[in-house]
Structures are given as C-alpha cells and as structure tokens.
C-alpha cells in the first residue's frame, strides 16, 4: 500500500512571507509540531516547535523565511507506506511533506505516524493484545516539580525529547511538560533569556505542566495506548504502577515500531 491512501491533504500551511509571530500562533493554537512552508504551490521548507522556541530575536518583523528549515524528508504518493514509515523512524521524524515527485516539489499534503497508527489500529493486529511493558521505554528522563524552564529546555535539546513527565520525590507522576506547553505559556528565546531573565529562572515545571497526565499500567494492552493517542491526539502516554509511580513511557514511535514489527516480521 502506498502513501496516497494515508496522507492528509487539508493540513495547515505557512508562506515564507508570513510573520514568525503568525507561525508561533498557529503552532500554539493548532497544537502542531510541524507546519509546511509553501511558496507558489511548492514545498520550500518547514517550521517546527523547535524553530519557534529557538527564535533568536524579539524583532516583530521576522518572517517565516528567516526561521524555517529545509524538509529533512520528502515523500511522494507512490512511496510504500511501510518503507516510508521505517525511514521516518530511522530519522526520528513524525511528519513528512508529500510532493508530486522527486523532480516536482509541488506540495500535496503531510504524512504522519499518527495516520499510520490510526489505520493499523483498525486492522486487528495481534500486537494490540500485547502488554504495554513489552514496548515501553523504562529508562525515562523526568522533571522535578521545581525544575526551571531553562533547565527543561536544555533537557529537550540534550535528549531530543518533546516532553517529559513531572515526578515527585516519591516517584509519583503528577503531570507532563511538552514543547507545546512552553509555547502555550509564551516562552521563546529560552537559551538567551535564561542567562539574564529572572522570570524564566523562577518559572517551574509545576506552573506550566499539563495535568492530570494520561497514564496506563504496564499490564494494559497496547490497544489502550493506541486508543488514548488517537482519541486525545497526544504523542506519548506515561506508564505507572498502581501507586502512580513512574515505570516508563510509550510514544507514537514506539507504537509504530510495534506495528511494523508485526507487518514486516522484523524488529524495527
């Protein structure tokens, strides 16, 4: 099966001439990780949450063209969905722009791990009956409730994670902080501002975290994770024990890997 049956055609986009302020507002209000940048029908770049959080200037005249990146991966409608998804996981990309062909950069839409998960969650895969413990990541980087925004951002850059659970000293999970939370509360230029701004140094994880966290138990079936991700439109679910102490985390990439393992007969 090819990408043509999966990609989203009605996805919000930006123009290179749009303001960086508009890009920030769209990523915040639409809760998107990624926005394609289109110029005369051609895909010319992407803007991500990282681009927004990494803004190096407060100038109001910054344009999308000043902050966008080149697309790390391009797909075409004829690309095989299994191979495309494997490539995305290898590159640690959850979204990819779809263009007419490798020679024609005419923009068509966006393919995401989310669409892959939605489709194959309806296919009755055997792996959906497996326990969460088989696929979760156990060695989880977490935040303390008192952790400062500047420290959270450093961790996001260091570990290349988009979000972390917030955990009390006794191991109880009380919330989650994501890149979207930072943008939602208006934080940008964090690395520059944290060196001289008392405001950023004083803002703690507990003040901006999303709560209650979405959680599952290790013994829950993978189908529950899929349902939560699809219904809540979230990228990760926290795994806890019956005292809500942190045991692990499972994200869209983990779920896609599990599906690919069954579909290809190989460990991805």
C-alpha positions as CSV (number, residue, x, y, z in Angstrom):
1,X,0.0,0.0,0.0
2,X,1.3,3.5,-0.8
3,X,1.3,6.9,0.8
4,X,-1.5,8.1,-1.4
5,X,-4.0,6.3,0.8
6,X,-2.7,7.8,4.0
7,X,-1.5,11.4,3.7
8,X,-3.5,14.4,4.9
9,X,-4.4,16.9,2.2
10,X,-6.1,19.5,4.4
11,X,-3.2,20.4,6.6
12,X,-2.4,24.0,7.8
13,X,0.5,25.6,5.9
14,X,2.6,28.8,6.0
15,X,4.0,31.1,3.4
16,X,7.6,32.3,3.5
17,X,6.3,35.8,3.7
18,X,4.2,35.1,6.8
19,X,5.4,36.6,10.1
20,X,7.2,34.4,12.6
21,X,4.5,35.6,15.0
22,X,1.9,34.0,12.9
23,X,3.8,30.8,12.8
24,X,4.1,30.8,16.5
25,X,0.4,31.4,16.9
26,X,-0.6,28.6,14.5
27,X,1.7,26.1,16.2
28,X,0.3,27.1,19.6
29,X,-3.4,27.3,18.6
30,X,-3.4,24.2,16.3
31,X,-1.2,22.2,18.7
32,X,1.1,21.3,15.8
33,X,4.7,20.1,15.9
34,X,5.3,20.9,12.2
35,X,4.0,23.2,9.6
36,X,4.9,23.1,5.8
37,X,6.0,26.3,4.2
38,X,4.5,26.7,0.7
39,X,5.6,29.2,-2.0
40,X,3.5,29.3,-5.2
41,X,2.4,25.7,-4.6
42,X,5.9,24.4,-3.9
43,X,7.1,23.0,-0.6
44,X,10.1,25.2,0.3
45,X,10.6,24.5,4.0
46,X,9.1,23.6,7.4
47,X,8.7,25.3,10.7
48,X,8.7,23.2,13.8
49,X,8.2,23.8,17.5
50,X,12.0,23.9,17.9
51,X,12.2,26.7,15.4
52,X,9.7,28.7,17.4
53,X,11.3,28.0,20.8
54,X,14.7,28.8,19.3
55,X,13.8,32.3,18.0
56,X,16.9,34.4,18.5
57,X,15.3,37.8,18.2
58,X,12.3,39.6,19.5
59,X,12.0,41.6,16.3
60,X,8.4,41.8,15.2
61,X,9.4,41.9,11.5
62,X,10.9,38.4,11.4
63,X,9.4,36.3,8.6
64,X,8.9,32.5,8.3
65,X,11.7,32.5,5.7
66,X,14.0,33.7,8.5
67,X,13.3,30.7,10.8
68,X,12.3,27.8,8.6
69,X,14.4,24.7,7.9
70,X,14.7,22.5,4.8
71,X,12.5,19.4,4.9
72,X,14.6,16.5,6.3
73,X,12.4,14.0,4.4
74,X,10.1,14.2,1.3
75,X,7.6,11.5,0.3
76,X,5.6,11.0,-2.9
77,X,2.1,9.4,-3.2
78,X,3.7,6.3,-4.8
79,X,6.1,5.6,-1.9
80,X,5.4,2.4,0.0
81,X,3.8,3.2,3.4
82,X,5.8,0.6,5.3
83,X,9.2,1.7,3.9
84,X,8.3,5.4,4.3
85,X,7.3,4.8,8.0
86,X,10.6,2.9,8.6
87,X,12.5,5.8,7.2
88,X,10.7,8.3,9.3
89,X,11.5,6.3,12.5
90,X,15.1,5.9,11.4
91,X,15.3,9.7,11.0
92,X,13.3,10.3,14.2
93,X,10.7,12.3,12.2
94,X,7.0,12.0,13.0
95,X,5.8,14.1,10.0
96,X,6.9,14.4,6.3
97,X,5.8,16.6,3.5
98,X,4.3,14.8,0.4
99,X,5.2,16.2,-3.0
100,X,4.2,15.2,-6.5
101,X,7.5,13.6,-7.3
102,X,11.2,13.8,-6.5
103,X,11.6,16.1,-9.5
104,X,8.4,18.1,-8.9
105,X,8.2,19.7,-5.5
106,X,4.6,20.6,-5.9
107,X,3.0,20.3,-2.4
108,X,0.3,17.8,-1.9
109,X,0.0,17.3,1.9
110,X,1.5,15.7,5.0
111,X,2.1,12.1,6.1
112,X,2.4,11.3,9.8
113,X,3.0,8.5,12.1
114,X,-0.4,9.4,13.5
115,X,-2.1,8.4,10.2
116,X,-0.2,5.1,10.2
117,X,-1.3,4.4,13.7
118,X,-4.9,5.3,13.1
119,X,-5.1,3.0,10.1
120,X,-3.4,-0.1,11.5
121,X,-5.2,0.3,14.9
122,X,-8.3,-0.7,13.0
123,X,-6.8,-3.7,11.3
124,X,-6.9,-6.1,14.3
125,X,-3.2,-6.6,14.6
126,X,-2.2,-9.3,17.1
127,X,0.3,-7.0,18.7
128,X,-2.5,-4.8,20.0
129,X,-3.2,-7.6,22.6
130,X,0.4,-7.5,23.9
131,X,1.2,-5.7,27.2
132,X,2.5,-2.2,27.3
133,X,5.6,-3.4,29.3
134,X,6.9,-5.1,26.1
135,X,7.2,-1.9,24.1
136,X,7.6,1.0,26.6
137,X,10.9,2.7,27.4
138,X,11.8,2.1,31.0
139,X,14.8,4.4,31.4
140,X,12.8,7.7,31.5
141,X,14.2,11.2,31.9
142,X,11.9,13.1,34.2
143,X,11.4,16.6,35.7
144,X,11.0,17.6,39.3
145,X,8.0,19.9,40.0
146,X,10.6,22.7,40.9
147,X,12.6,22.4,37.7
148,X,13.1,25.7,35.9
149,X,12.0,26.4,32.3
150,X,15.6,26.9,31.2
151,X,16.6,23.5,32.6
152,X,13.6,21.9,30.9
153,X,14.6,23.4,27.6
154,X,18.2,22.2,28.0
155,X,16.9,18.7,28.6
156,X,14.7,18.8,25.5
157,X,17.8,19.8,23.4
158,X,20.1,17.3,25.0
159,X,17.9,14.2,24.8
160,X,15.9,15.3,21.7
161,X,12.6,14.6,23.5
162,X,9.5,16.8,23.0
163,X,8.1,16.2,26.5
164,X,8.9,14.8,30.0
165,X,6.8,13.5,32.9
166,X,6.9,15.6,36.1
167,X,7.6,13.4,39.1
168,X,7.6,14.0,42.9
169,X,10.5,12.7,45.0
170,X,8.4,9.5,45.9
171,X,8.2,8.7,42.2
172,X,4.6,9.7,41.7
173,X,3.8,11.2,38.3
174,X,1.8,14.5,38.6
175,X,2.0,16.0,35.1
176,X,3.8,16.4,31.8
177,X,5.7,19.3,30.3
178,X,6.0,19.4,26.5
179,X,7.3,21.8,23.9
180,X,3.7,22.8,23.3
181,X,3.4,23.8,27.0
182,X,6.4,26.1,26.7
183,X,4.9,27.7,23.6
184,X,1.5,27.9,25.1
185,X,2.9,29.9,28.0
186,X,4.8,32.2,25.7
187,X,8.4,31.0,26.2
188,X,10.8,31.6,23.3
189,X,14.5,32.6,23.1
190,X,15.0,30.5,26.2
191,X,18.7,30.0,26.0
192,X,19.4,33.7,25.6
193,X,16.8,34.9,28.1
194,X,17.6,32.4,30.8
195,X,21.1,33.9,31.2
196,X,19.6,37.3,32.3
197,X,15.9,36.9,32.9
198,X,14.8,36.3,36.4
199,X,11.3,35.5,35.1
200,X,12.4,32.3,33.2
201,X,14.6,31.2,36.1
202,X,11.7,31.5,38.5
203,X,9.0,29.7,36.4
204,X,8.9,26.0,37.4
205,X,7.6,22.8,35.8
206,X,4.6,22.6,38.2
207,X,3.4,26.0,36.9
208,X,3.2,25.1,33.2
209,X,2.7,21.3,33.2
210,X,-0.4,19.6,31.7
211,X,-2.3,17.8,34.4
212,X,-3.6,15.2,35.1
213,X,-1.1,13.1,33.0
214,X,-2.5,10.5,30.6
215,X,-1.4,7.2,32.0
216,X,-1.6,3.4,31.6
217,X,-0.4,0.4,33.6
218,X,2.4,-2.0,32.4
219,X,-0.2,-4.8,32.2
220,X,-2.6,-2.8,30.0
221,X,-2.8,-3.9,26.3
222,X,-1.2,-1.9,23.6
223,X,-4.7,-1.3,22.2
224,X,-5.4,1.0,25.1
225,X,-2.3,3.2,24.3
226,X,-3.5,3.4,20.6
227,X,-7.0,4.4,21.7
228,X,-5.7,7.1,24.0
229,X,-3.3,8.5,21.5
230,X,-5.9,8.7,18.8
231,X,-8.8,10.0,21.0
232,X,-6.7,12.5,22.9
233,X,-4.4,13.5,20.0
234,X,-1.3,13.0,22.1
235,X,2.2,11.8,21.2
236,X,3.1,9.9,24.4
237,X,1.5,8.1,27.3
238,X,3.1,7.7,30.8
239,X,3.3,4.2,32.3
240,X,2.8,4.0,36.0
241,X,2.2,1.4,38.7
242,X,-0.9,1.2,40.9
243,X,0.5,3.9,43.1
244,X,1.1,6.1,40.1
245,X,4.8,5.9,40.4
246,X,6.7,6.2,37.1
247,X,7.6,3.0,35.4
248,X,8.1,4.0,31.8
249,X,6.8,5.9,28.7
250,X,5.5,4.9,25.3
251,X,5.2,7.3,22.4
252,X,3.9,7.2,18.8
253,X,7.3,6.0,17.5
254,X,7.2,3.0,19.9
255,X,3.7,2.2,18.8
256,X,4.6,2.5,15.1
257,X,7.6,0.2,15.7
258,X,5.3,-2.4,17.3
259,X,3.0,-2.3,14.3
260,X,5.9,-2.5,11.8
261,X,7.3,-5.5,13.7
262,X,4.2,-7.5,13.0
263,X,3.7,-6.2,9.5
264,X,7.2,-7.0,8.4
265,X,8.1,-9.8,10.7
266,X,11.2,-7.9,11.8
267,X,12.3,-5.9,14.8
268,X,12.3,-2.3,13.7
